[in-house]
Amino acid sequence: MTYPFLGRLRVIESSAFIAAPLAGLTLAQYGADVIRIDMIGGGIDYARMPRMPHPEGRGRSLYWTALNKGKRSVAIDLRKPEGRELIQALVTAPGPDAGLLLTNIGTPWLSHESLAQKRADVISCTIQGNGDGSTAVDYTVNCATGYPVITGGGSSAAPVNHVLPAWDIACAYQAAFAVLAAVDHRRRTGQGAELKLALSDMAFTMLSHLGVLAESELLHQERPSIGNHLYGAFGRDFATADGQRIMVAAISAGQWKSLVNCCGISDSIAQVQRELQLDFADEAQRFEGRDAIAALVEPWFAQRNAQEAEAALEAHKVCWGRYSTVQELLAQDARVSTDNPVFERIDTPGIGQHIAAGAAVRAPAMERAPTSAAALLGTHTDEVLEQVLGLSPEAVGRLHDAGIVAGPERDPSAAA
C-alpha cells in the first residue's frame, strides 16, 4: 500500500543494484512520483536472479521488479547525447516539488555541478561504494566491519558472511531520509543540496552508533564468536522433540522471568546462581552464565514437540520465534499474508500474481492506495516526456524514430 504523504514530490531515479532502488521504492511508498530512468533494454541488474522461467528465453527478474514497484518507467538511450540531455531536463524541470535526483551511477553528465547549471536549487543524492568514489558493494564492505569474524562461530581464519545485504538496506533508508531533509531545507531557504552517501560510511558509522568502535578503542577487546547465543544477555536457539528449532530471547527482566517460569526451572536457576556466584537478574551476568542456563533450558525443549513448546511459550509471554524457510513462512505465518495490512496481492507484467509489500509503517487513519507493480521498461516514456517536459506527441515520436527513447517493451508473458 502507498501513503499520500509525499504526493506532489517528483524524484528522478537512475540506479542499479539495491541501495538506490530501495531508497526510490521507499519514497514511492510514501507517495512520491518516482520516475525511473533505464537504458533501452535494461541496465546491468535488469535480469538479475532470481528470474521467472520463460519458454522463449530470459524471464523477468523477481529481484528487479520487487525493488521497482510503484515507479514510472522511462527508457532512454543513455549513450546518446540527446538521451543524456533528456535526463538532465527531467531532473531539472521546474516546480517546487521537482528538481530531485537519486542515483548511484557516477557520470559527469549527472554530476551535481552540471545539473546546478540548469537549476540552481537542484537536490542530488548519489550513493557511492566508498567515499573516495572507488567501487564497493555490501559484501566487500561487510567483510571489513568485523561481523563475519563473529557470525555463526566464525573466526579470522574462517569468516562467515551473512546473506542479508544489511548495509545496502540501511543506506537506502538513510538516503530516502536525507532527500526529504534536503527538500525541507530547500523549502525554507531556497537552497539546493548535493548529497553523497557512501556504503562504507553507512557501515562504519553504524559500528559507532552501536558502540562497537568505542568498545574496541576504549576496552581494547573484540566481540567473541558465540554461535547463536545472544550477545550481552541470554538468548539462543533450541531443538524440539520433533526436530524443529525455536529461538528465545531474555533481554529484559520481564522476558527472563517469563522464560524461567515457562520452563519451570526457578529452583535450578537459583542453585546455578549460587554455584557460579552470579545474579541472573542482571542481563550481563545472564550472558556470562549462558552455557549453564542453556543446559537447563535445553531439556525442556527436547521433551516437547514444536506445537507444545510454542503453546507454552505463548501462554507465558516468552519472547520467541520459529525458524523457518521462506516457503514455510508463506504457508504458515499470518504476518506474511494479506491478513497483515502491509501486504497485498499484485499482478506484475511478465510474472503474474504474487504477494507484495507496501510501506511497513501502519497509519490506520490514512487513506492508502494499492501498490502498482513494476512497469515494463518504457511504459511511461511518452507520458513523462509530454507531462514533465511539455513535448508534443510529434516530438516524442521523432525521439522514438531516432532510437533515443523507447517503450513500452513487450510483455514477456504475452507470447507464452
VEXDREN-2710 file (C-alpha; in Angstrom, 1 decimal):
% VEXDREN-2710
k/r/px/py/pz
1/MET/0.0/0.0/0.0
2/THR/1.1/3.6/-0.7
3/TYR/0.6/6.5/1.6
4/PRO/-0.1/10.0/0.2
5/PHE/2.4/12.0/2.4
6/LEU/4.7/12.9/-0.5
7/GLY/2.0/13.2/-3.1
8/ARG/3.5/16.2/-5.0
9/LEU/7.2/15.2/-4.8
10/ARG/8.8/14.1/-8.1
11/VAL/12.1/12.2/-8.0
12/ILE/14.1/11.1/-11.0
13/GLU/16.0/7.8/-10.3
14/SER/18.8/6.4/-12.3
15/SER/20.2/3.5/-10.4
16/ALA/21.1/-0.2/-10.2
17/PHE/21.5/-2.9/-7.5
18/ILE/19.9/-2.4/-4.1
19/ALA/20.6/0.7/-2.1
20/ALA/19.5/3.4/-4.6
21/PRO/16.4/1.5/-6.0
22/LEU/15.3/0.7/-2.4
23/ALA/15.6/4.3/-1.5
24/GLY/13.4/5.2/-4.5
25/LEU/10.9/2.5/-3.6
26/THR/10.7/3.9/-0.1
27/LEU/9.9/7.4/-1.4
28/ALA/7.4/5.9/-3.8
29/GLN/5.6/4.0/-1.0
30/TYR/5.0/7.3/0.8
31/GLY/3.5/8.9/-2.3
32/ALA/6.4/10.4/-4.3
33/ASP/6.2/10.3/-8.1
34/VAL/9.4/8.3/-8.7
35/ILE/10.4/8.2/-12.3
36/ARG/12.9/5.5/-13.0
37/ILE/15.3/6.1/-16.0
38/ASP/16.7/3.0/-17.6
39/MET/18.8/2.1/-20.6
40/ILE/16.7/0.8/-23.5
41/GLY/16.6/-2.9/-23.0
42/GLY/17.5/-2.7/-19.3
43/GLY/20.6/-1.9/-17.3
44/ILE/23.2/-4.1/-15.6
45/ASP/20.8/-5.5/-13.0
46/TYR/17.6/-5.8/-15.1
47/ALA/17.9/-9.6/-15.5
48/ARG/19.5/-10.3/-12.1
49/MET/18.5/-13.6/-10.5
50/PRO/16.0/-14.9/-9.5
51/ARG/14.1/-14.8/-12.7
52/MET/10.8/-16.2/-13.9
53/PRO/11.2/-19.1/-16.3
54/HIS/10.1/-18.3/-19.9
55/PRO/9.9/-20.6/-22.9
56/GLU/11.5/-18.1/-25.2
57/GLY/14.5/-17.2/-23.1
58/ARG/15.2/-14.8/-20.3
59/GLY/12.2/-14.2/-18.0
60/ARG/11.7/-11.1/-15.8
61/SER/13.8/-10.6/-12.7
62/LEU/11.9/-11.1/-9.5
63/TYR/14.6/-9.1/-7.8
64/TRP/14.4/-6.1/-10.1
65/THR/10.6/-6.0/-10.2
66/ALA/10.4/-6.2/-6.4
67/LEU/12.6/-3.2/-5.9
68/ASN/10.9/-1.1/-8.6
69/LYS/7.2/-1.3/-7.6
70/GLY/5.3/1.9/-7.6
71/LYS/7.6/3.8/-10.0
72/ARG/7.1/5.2/-13.5
73/SER/9.4/3.9/-16.2
74/VAL/11.2/5.8/-18.9
75/ALA/13.5/4.1/-21.4
76/ILE/16.3/6.2/-22.9
77/ASP/19.5/5.5/-24.8
78/LEU/22.0/6.9/-22.2
79/ARG/24.8/6.6/-24.7
80/LYS/23.5/9.3/-27.0
81/PRO/24.0/13.0/-26.1
82/GLU/20.3/13.6/-26.9
83/GLY/19.3/11.0/-24.4
84/ARG/21.5/12.4/-21.7
85/GLU/20.1/15.9/-22.3
86/LEU/16.6/14.5/-21.9
87/ILE/17.5/13.0/-18.5
88/GLN/19.1/16.3/-17.4
89/ALA/16.0/18.1/-18.5
90/LEU/13.8/15.7/-16.5
91/VAL/15.9/16.2/-13.3
92/THR/16.0/20.0/-13.6
93/ALA/12.4/20.5/-14.8
94/PRO/10.7/23.4/-12.9
95/GLY/8.4/23.2/-10.0
96/PRO/8.7/23.5/-6.2
97/ASP/8.4/19.7/-5.7
98/ALA/10.7/18.7/-8.6
99/GLY/14.4/19.0/-9.2
100/LEU/15.4/15.8/-7.4
101/LEU/17.9/13.2/-8.5
102/LEU/18.5/9.8/-6.8
103/THR/21.4/7.8/-8.3
104/ASN/24.3/5.5/-7.7
105/ILE/25.7/5.9/-11.2
106/GLY/28.6/8.3/-11.1
107/THR/28.7/10.0/-14.6
108/PRO/29.9/13.6/-15.3
109/TRP/26.7/14.5/-17.1
110/LEU/24.7/13.7/-14.0
111/SER/27.0/15.4/-11.6
112/HIS/25.5/17.9/-9.2
113/GLU/27.6/20.7/-10.8
114/SER/26.3/20.1/-14.3
115/LEU/22.7/19.9/-13.0
116/ALA/23.0/23.0/-10.9
117/GLN/24.0/25.0/-14.0
118/LYS/20.5/24.2/-15.3
119/ARG/18.7/24.5/-12.0
120/ALA/20.4/26.2/-9.1
121/ASP/18.3/24.6/-6.3
122/VAL/18.6/21.1/-7.6
123/ILE/18.9/18.3/-5.0
124/SER/21.0/15.3/-5.9
125/CYS/21.7/12.2/-3.8
126/THR/24.4/10.0/-5.0
127/ILE/25.1/6.6/-3.4
128/GLN/28.7/5.5/-3.6
129/GLY/30.7/2.5/-2.7
130/ASN/33.5/4.3/-0.8
131/GLY/33.6/8.0/0.0
132/ASP/36.6/8.5/-2.4
133/GLY/34.5/7.2/-5.3
134/SER/36.1/3.8/-5.5
135/THR/34.0/0.7/-6.0
136/ALA/32.5/-1.3/-3.1
137/VAL/29.4/-3.4/-2.6
138/ASP/27.7/-4.6/0.5
139/TYR/29.8/-7.8/0.7
140/THR/33.2/-6.1/0.3
141/VAL/32.2/-3.6/2.9
142/ASN/30.8/-6.1/5.4
143/CYS/34.0/-8.1/5.5
144/ALA/35.8/-5.1/7.0
145/THR/33.2/-4.5/9.8
146/GLY/34.4/-7.4/11.9
147/TYR/31.0/-9.1/11.9
148/PRO/31.9/-12.1/9.7
149/VAL/34.6/-12.9/12.3
150/ILE/32.0/-13.3/15.0
151/THR/29.0/-14.5/13.0
152/GLY/27.8/-18.1/13.4
153/GLY/31.0/-19.3/15.0
154/GLY/33.2/-17.5/12.6
155/SER/36.9/-16.6/13.1
156/SER/39.6/-14.6/11.3
157/ALA/40.7/-17.8/9.7
158/ALA/37.2/-18.9/8.7
159/PRO/34.9/-15.8/8.5
160/VAL/31.1/-16.4/8.0
161/ASN/29.3/-13.9/5.7
162/HIS/25.7/-13.3/6.4
163/VAL/23.5/-13.2/3.3
164/LEU/21.3/-10.2/4.2
165/PRO/22.7/-7.0/2.4
166/ALA/22.3/-5.1/5.7
167/TRP/24.4/-2.1/4.7
168/ASP/22.6/-1.7/1.4
169/ILE/19.3/-1.6/3.3
170/ALA/20.5/0.9/5.9
171/CYS/22.0/3.0/3.2
172/ALA/18.7/3.1/1.3
173/TYR/16.7/4.3/4.2
174/GLN/19.3/6.9/5.1
175/ALA/19.3/8.1/1.5
176/ALA/15.5/8.5/1.5
177/PHE/15.6/10.4/4.8
178/ALA/18.4/12.6/3.5
179/VAL/16.5/13.5/0.4
180/LEU/13.4/14.6/2.4
181/ALA/15.6/16.5/4.8
182/ALA/17.1/18.4/1.8
183/VAL/13.7/19.1/0.4
184/ASP/12.6/20.6/3.7
185/HIS/15.7/22.7/3.8
186/ARG/15.1/23.9/0.3
187/ARG/11.5/24.9/1.1
188/ARG/12.8/27.0/4.0
189/THR/15.9/28.5/2.4
190/GLY/15.6/28.1/-1.4
191/GLN/18.9/26.3/-1.5
192/GLY/19.6/23.0/-3.3
193/ALA/21.9/20.3/-1.9
194/GLU/24.5/17.9/-3.1
195/LEU/24.2/14.7/-1.0
196/LYS/26.7/11.9/-1.2
197/LEU/26.3/8.7/0.8
198/ALA/29.0/6.0/0.8
199/LEU/28.1/2.4/1.6
200/SER/31.2/2.0/3.6
201/ASP/30.4/5.2/5.6
202/MET/27.0/3.7/6.3
203/ALA/28.5/0.5/7.7
204/PHE/31.3/2.1/9.8
205/THR/29.1/4.8/11.2
206/MET/26.7/2.1/12.4
207/LEU/29.5/0.4/14.2
208/SER/29.9/3.7/16.0
209/HIS/26.2/4.1/16.8
210/LEU/26.1/0.5/18.2
211/GLY/29.1/1.1/20.5
212/VAL/31.3/-1.4/18.7
213/LEU/34.0/1.1/17.7
214/ALA/34.1/2.5/21.3
215/GLU/34.3/-1.0/22.7
216/SER/37.4/-1.7/20.6
217/GLU/39.1/1.6/21.2
218/LEU/38.4/2.0/24.9
219/LEU/38.1/-1.5/26.2
220/HIS/40.7/-3.0/23.8
221/GLN/38.6/-6.0/23.1
222/GLU/36.8/-7.8/20.3
223/ARG/33.4/-9.3/20.4
224/PRO/33.5/-13.0/21.0
225/SER/32.3/-15.5/18.4
226/ILE/29.5/-17.2/20.3
227/GLY/27.5/-19.1/17.7
228/ASN/23.7/-18.5/18.1
229/HIS/24.0/-17.1/21.6
230/LEU/22.7/-13.5/22.0
231/TYR/25.4/-11.1/22.9
232/GLY/25.0/-9.3/26.2
233/ALA/22.0/-11.1/27.7
234/PHE/20.5/-14.6/27.4
235/GLY/19.2/-15.9/24.1
236/ARG/19.7/-19.0/22.0
237/ASP/18.0/-21.5/19.7
238/PHE/16.8/-24.8/21.0
239/ALA/15.7/-28.1/19.3
240/THR/12.3/-29.5/20.0
241/ALA/11.5/-33.2/20.1
242/ASP/10.3/-33.2/16.5
243/GLY/13.4/-31.6/15.2
244/GLN/12.2/-28.0/14.9
245/ARG/14.3/-25.1/16.2
246/ILE/13.0/-22.2/18.3
247/MET/14.8/-19.0/19.2
248/VAL/14.2/-17.5/22.6
249/ALA/15.4/-14.1/23.9
250/ALA/15.5/-12.9/27.5
251/ILE/16.9/-9.4/27.4
252/SER/14.6/-7.6/29.8
253/ALA/13.9/-8.6/33.3
254/GLY/10.3/-9.5/32.3
255/GLN/11.5/-11.7/29.4
256/TRP/13.9/-13.5/31.7
257/LYS/11.2/-14.1/34.3
258/SER/8.8/-15.4/31.7
259/LEU/11.3/-17.9/30.3
260/VAL/12.2/-19.2/33.8
261/ASN/8.6/-19.7/34.7
262/CYS/7.7/-21.3/31.4
263/CYS/10.4/-23.9/31.7
264/GLY/9.8/-24.4/35.4
265/ILE/13.5/-24.0/36.3
266/SER/13.3/-21.5/39.2
267/ASP/15.0/-23.8/41.7
268/SER/17.7/-24.9/39.3
269/ILE/18.5/-21.4/38.3
270/ALA/18.8/-20.4/42.0
271/GLN/21.2/-23.2/42.5
272/VAL/23.3/-22.3/39.4
273/GLN/23.5/-18.7/40.6
274/ARG/24.9/-19.8/43.9
275/GLU/27.4/-22.1/42.3
276/LEU/28.6/-19.5/39.8
277/GLN/28.2/-16.6/42.2
278/LEU/26.2/-14.7/39.6
279/ASP/23.0/-12.8/39.7
280/PHE/20.8/-13.5/36.7
281/ALA/18.6/-10.6/37.4
282/ASP/21.4/-8.7/35.6
283/GLU/21.4/-9.3/31.9
284/ALA/25.2/-9.1/31.7
285/GLN/25.5/-11.8/34.3
286/ARG/23.0/-13.9/32.4
287/PHE/25.3/-13.6/29.4
288/GLU/28.3/-14.7/31.5
289/GLY/26.3/-17.8/32.7
290/ARG/24.7/-18.5/29.3
291/ASP/26.0/-22.1/29.0
292/ALA/24.8/-23.1/32.4
293/ILE/21.4/-21.5/31.7
294/ALA/21.2/-23.2/28.3
295/ALA/21.9/-26.6/29.9
296/LEU/18.7/-26.1/32.0
297/VAL/16.5/-24.8/29.2
298/GLU/17.6/-27.4/26.6
299/PRO/15.9/-30.4/28.2
300/TRP/12.6/-28.6/28.4
301/PHE/12.5/-28.1/24.6
302/ALA/13.8/-31.6/23.9
303/GLN/10.8/-33.1/25.8
304/ARG/8.2/-31.3/23.7
305/ASN/7.3/-31.0/20.1
306/ALA/7.2/-27.6/18.4
307/GLN/3.5/-27.2/18.8
308/GLU/3.6/-27.9/22.5
309/ALA/6.6/-25.7/23.1
310/GLU/5.2/-22.8/21.2
311/ALA/1.8/-23.0/23.0
312/ALA/3.6/-22.9/26.4
313/LEU/5.9/-20.1/25.3
314/GLU/3.0/-18.0/24.1
315/ALA/1.0/-18.7/27.3
316/HIS/3.9/-17.5/29.5
317/LYS/4.5/-14.4/27.2
318/VAL/8.1/-15.6/26.4
319/CYS/9.9/-13.7/23.6
320/TRP/10.3/-16.4/21.0
321/GLY/10.5/-17.1/17.2
322/ARG/10.3/-20.1/15.0
323/TYR/13.0/-21.0/12.5
324/SER/11.5/-21.5/9.0
325/THR/12.3/-21.4/5.4
326/VAL/10.7/-18.7/3.2
327/GLN/8.2/-21.3/1.8
328/GLU/7.3/-22.3/5.3
329/LEU/6.9/-18.6/6.3
330/LEU/4.5/-18.0/3.4
331/ALA/2.5/-21.2/4.2
332/GLN/2.3/-20.9/8.0
333/ASP/2.8/-17.3/9.2
334/ALA/-0.1/-14.9/9.0
335/ARG/2.3/-12.0/9.4
336/VAL/3.3/-12.5/5.8
337/SER/-0.1/-12.7/4.2
338/THR/-2.9/-10.3/3.2
339/ASP/-4.2/-10.7/6.8
340/ASN/-1.4/-8.2/7.5
341/PRO/-2.4/-4.8/6.0
342/VAL/1.2/-4.1/4.9
343/PHE/0.9/-6.9/2.3
344/GLU/-1.3/-7.2/-0.7
345/ARG/-1.5/-9.3/-3.9
346/ILE/-0.4/-7.6/-7.1
347/ASP/-0.2/-8.6/-10.8
348/THR/3.2/-7.9/-12.3
349/PRO/3.6/-8.0/-16.1
350/GLY/5.7/-11.0/-17.1
351/ILE/5.4/-12.6/-13.7
352/GLY/1.8/-12.9/-12.7
353/GLN/0.0/-12.5/-9.3
354/HIS/2.0/-12.7/-6.2
355/ILE/2.2/-11.3/-2.6
356/ALA/4.0/-7.9/-2.3
357/ALA/4.8/-5.5/0.5
358/GLY/3.8/-1.9/0.7
359/ALA/5.1/0.6/3.3
360/ALA/5.9/-1.2/6.6
361/VAL/4.6/1.7/8.7
362/ARG/1.0/1.4/9.7
363/ALA/-1.2/4.5/9.7
364/PRO/-4.7/3.2/10.1
365/ALA/-6.4/6.6/9.8
366/MET/-4.6/7.5/6.5
367/GLU/-6.2/6.6/3.2
368/ARG/-3.9/4.3/1.2
369/ALA/-3.6/3.4/-2.5
370/PRO/-2.8/-0.1/-3.8
371/THR/0.8/-0.7/-4.8
372/SER/1.4/-0.5/-8.6
373/ALA/3.6/-3.3/-10.0
374/ALA/6.9/-2.7/-11.5
375/ALA/6.3/-1.4/-15.0
376/LEU/7.7/-2.9/-18.2
377/LEU/10.6/-0.7/-19.4
378/GLY/9.4/2.4/-21.1
379/THR/5.8/2.1/-20.1
380/HIS/5.6/5.8/-19.2
381/THR/8.2/7.2/-21.6
382/ASP/5.7/9.2/-23.7
383/GLU/3.6/10.2/-20.7
384/VAL/6.5/11.6/-18.7
385/LEU/8.1/13.4/-21.7
386/GLU/4.8/15.1/-22.5
387/GLN/3.8/15.9/-18.9
388/VAL/7.1/16.9/-17.4
389/LEU/8.9/18.4/-20.4
390/GLY/5.9/19.5/-22.3
391/LEU/6.9/17.8/-25.5
392/SER/4.3/17.3/-28.2
393/PRO/3.4/13.8/-29.3
394/GLU/5.1/14.6/-32.7
395/ALA/8.3/15.5/-30.9
396/VAL/8.2/12.3/-28.8
397/GLY/7.5/10.3/-32.0
398/ARG/10.7/11.7/-33.6
399/LEU/12.7/10.7/-30.5
400/HIS/11.3/7.2/-30.9
401/ASP/12.2/7.2/-34.6
402/ALA/15.8/8.3/-33.8
403/GLY/16.1/5.5/-31.2
404/ILE/16.7/7.9/-28.4
405/VAL/13.7/6.7/-26.4
406/ALA/11.7/3.5/-26.4
407/GLY/8.8/1.8/-24.7
408/PRO/6.9/0.0/-23.6
409/GLU/8.8/-3.2/-24.1
410/ARG/6.9/-6.3/-24.9
411/ASP/5.4/-8.3/-22.0
412/PRO/7.5/-11.5/-22.0
413/SER/4.4/-13.5/-20.8
414/ALA/2.3/-12.4/-23.7
415/ALA/3.9/-14.9/-26.1
416/ALA/3.9/-17.7/-23.7
END
